[in-house]
């Protein structure tokens, strides 16, 4: 029997992680989320999943939870996310450092075997090499979100060095899926296309990203847990197929047979990096299969939205 805590489990990746882990009846999953950006409707309804509304950044909120359960593993996914939200709420973002400290301290003191941390591609800042490799991690971004993720990584390494608390750092690149909110580009574009509404791009749309379907993300992370891989290590989790945001919009319009018009907005002043593309050599070796293509992932998303309506 494994008892696993997922913070931020009412979000896109956390809820998918909980659902997949809960397929194993020997796993007891506890989700905590303050529902500031997560949604209780995303939490899977299974007998071996417990949801507790709590704020990981509030020590008094989560101390009793660690007292009630003997966690074997912790996935710390709780964070303020979304470019616009993180730019508009810098203090809220910086407060996530408290959650990192709380989770590590309580895990260290309660016998947790390993803690998994959702870091981000933002730690790479503006890239000076593509693809972006785990061993090349310059911090050249001034944005609070990127700084917090870097500080988080430093805390995880330091807790291992000082106390022997094992960790795995996942650097997530854009992960999309059915439970992702419209704050993010793929669901926003797909939903607009299905309604034949305009698709808005910031700047010229030539900034690139790579998009990972949520199934590939969670299968990789669960393999790291179940196969005892990437212990005290960093792992890029994403797709290595780079695409311009303009090309993404056009692809979605084609797949959905939409009449949507592409409209250009002024470029964001900051936070919209020109390129993003990970080196996924380690991820592919761990996953052991081909990733779901962007075209197939978009089709899965379209099918989900159409069946829901």
KAZI-V351035 format. One record per pair of residues at least 4 apart in sequence whose C-alpha atoms are under 7 Angstrom apart, sorted by the first residue. I is the first residue (numbers start at 0). J is the second residue. Records with the same first field share a line. If there is no record, write none. Layout:
I = J  J
//
This chain:
0 = 25  26
1 = 25  26  27  71
2 = 26  27  28  69  70  71  72
3 = 27  28  29  70  71  72  73
4 = 28  29  30  70  72  73  74
5 = 13  29  30  31  73  74  75  76
6 = 30  31  32  55  74  75  76  77
7 = 13  31  32  76  77  78
8 = 13  14  17  30  31  32
9 = 13  14  32  34  37  38  39  41  42
10 = 14  37  38
11 = 15  178  179
12 = 16  213
13 = 17  76
14 = 18  41  42  43
15 = 19
16 = 20  217
17 = 21  28
18 = 22  43
20 = 26
21 = 26  28  47  48
26 = 47
27 = 47  48
28 = 47  48  49
29 = 48  49  50
30 = 49  50  51
31 = 50  51  52  53
32 = 51  52  53  54
33 = 52  53  54
34 = 38
41 = 178
44 = 48
53 = 60  61
54 = 60
55 = 61  98
56 = 94  95  97  98  101
57 = 61
58 = 62  101
61 = 65
62 = 66
63 = 67
64 = 68
65 = 69  105
70 = 111
71 = 111  112
72 = 111  112  113  114
73 = 113  114  115
74 = 114  115  116
75 = 115  116  117
76 = 116  117
78 = 95
79 = 85  92
80 = 84  85
81 = 85  182  183
82 = 86  270
83 = 87
84 = 88
85 = 89  92  144
88 = 92
89 = 93  143
90 = 94
92 = 143  144
93 = 143  147
95 = 99
96 = 100  147  151
97 = 101
98 = 102
99 = 103  151
100 = 104
101 = 105
102 = 106
103 = 107
104 = 108
105 = 109
106 = 110  111
107 = 111  164
112 = 165
113 = 164  165  166
114 = 165  166  167
115 = 166  167  168
116 = 167  168  169
117 = 168  169  170  171
118 = 148  168  169  170  171
119 = 148  170  171  172
120 = 170  171  172
121 = 145
122 = 136  138  145  148  149
123 = 136  137  138
124 = 138  139  140
125 = 139  272  273
126 = 274
129 = 276
130 = 276  277  278
131 = 276  277  278
132 = 277  278
133 = 233  234  235
140 = 145
141 = 146
142 = 146
143 = 147
144 = 148
145 = 149
146 = 150
147 = 151
148 = 152
149 = 153
150 = 154
151 = 155
152 = 156  168
153 = 157
154 = 158
155 = 159  166
156 = 160
157 = 161
158 = 162  163  164
159 = 163  164  165
165 = 230  231
166 = 230  231
167 = 229  230  231  232  233
168 = 232  233  234
169 = 233  234  235  236
170 = 234  235  236
171 = 235  236  237
172 = 236  237
173 = 209  210  211  237
174 = 210  211  212  213  237
175 = 179  185  210  211  212  213
176 = 212  213  300
177 = 300  303
179 = 186
180 = 186
181 = 186  187
182 = 187
183 = 187
184 = 188
185 = 189
186 = 190
187 = 191
188 = 192  198  248
189 = 193  251  301
190 = 194
191 = 195  196  197  198
192 = 196  252  255  257  259
193 = 255  257
195 = 257  258  259
196 = 259
197 = 259  260  261  262
198 = 259  260  261  262
199 = 261  262  263  264
200 = 204  262  263  264
201 = 263  264  265  266  267
202 = 263  264  265  266
203 = 263
204 = 243  244  245
205 = 243  244  245
206 = 243  244  273  274
207 = 241  242  243  244  273  274  275
208 = 241  242  243  274  275  276
209 = 238  239  240  241  242  275  276
210 = 237  238  293
211 = 215  216  237  238
212 = 216  291  296
213 = 217
214 = 218
215 = 219  290  291
216 = 220  236  237
217 = 221
218 = 222  286
219 = 223  282  285  286
220 = 224
221 = 225
222 = 226
223 = 227  228  229
224 = 228
229 = 233
234 = 281  282
235 = 277  278  279  282
236 = 279  282
237 = 277  279
238 = 277
239 = 276  277  278  279
241 = 276
242 = 246  247
243 = 247
244 = 248
245 = 249
246 = 250
247 = 251
248 = 252
249 = 253
250 = 254
251 = 255
252 = 256  257  259
253 = 257
267 = 271
279 = 283
280 = 284
281 = 285
282 = 286
283 = 287  288
291 = 295  296
292 = 296
293 = 297
294 = 298
295 = 299
296 = 300
297 = 301
298 = 302
299 = 303
300 = 304
301 = 305
302 = 306
303 = 307
304 = 308
//
